[in-house]
Amino acid sequence: METAWLADLQALAETLNFSRAAERRNITQPAFGRRIKALEEWCGWELVDRSTHRLKLTPAGELMLEAASDIAARLERAARDLAQIKAATSTVTFAATHALSFIFFPSWIQGLGHSAAAMPIRLLSDNMNECEKIMLEGRAQFLLCHYQEHSGIRLDMQNYRHVVLDADRLVPVCARKKDGEPLYSLSGTTGVPLLAFEEKSGMGRILAANLASRMQSLRLDTVFTSHLAMALKALAIEAKGVAWIPLSLASDETGPGGRLAFAGSEELAVDVQIVLMRPRARMTEIAESFWTLVCTRD
């Protein structure tokens, strides 16, 4: 049996007319009739009641139509799944936190040279919680994130490897006065409005692991929470409070003429790493090639 015959039966069931069904299937009416007849011979039953002026399917035809619809749906799903498998095996897919997607990823990829630029790349940008979920579900081969060993990452590191790409710092910043001094100061002042990372976000976990006791002594008043470093930066610029954000994200506004100032001492900064993570299990050939490129890069 040819699967085209099943599509022929579906066209005939929809039109109840051999001529219109043949036109829909882009074949001549005689050829269409022969294919319906061939399907009937394969089934051993008449599928079309031709005894009346208006065509209709026989009970056997209705049964075969249901099977044809089911088979067509299964084949369509299989085609989509195969396309996804093909895309997955020919593409390097990254899960990356929002901040690194904007401030680090583009220049880093470009810096890897022509070999990396020639690879098909897909970037899934999200918060750390979702990036961890993406990795656990196998929807990406690599995770680009800020990392500290004791920051509560939700991946079993026994099952993952990582390489350090760069260093970064989480620094407290706030809006700058006209004289260049910070609008808020963390040197003993209480009641300073805090623009905080959500407690369970990646940055929130890192800050909690390193500054929990210090934050309590500062007695900050949390006025806004988010998992987006860029949102905290924007609100800090608008003089809404103090935010700990990556220096790599803040540096364009902390220099001369910038709108942000450091609100605290060096002791309140948290050193972090920018890392690329991957499963320890062997990945697709293109992903392994990319990993080798990264690890051998000077």
Beta strands, then each sheet from edge to edge (+ up, - down):
strand 1: 48-49
strand 2: 56-57
strand 3: 92-97
strand 4: 121-126
strand 5: 142-147
strand 6: 160-175
strand 7: 193-197
strand 8: 221-226
strand 9: 242-246
strand 10: 260-262
strand 11: 270-279
sheet 1: 1+ 2-
sheet 2: 4+ 3+ 5+ 11- 6+ 9- 7- 8-
sheet 3: 4+ 3+ 5+ 11- 6+ 10-
end
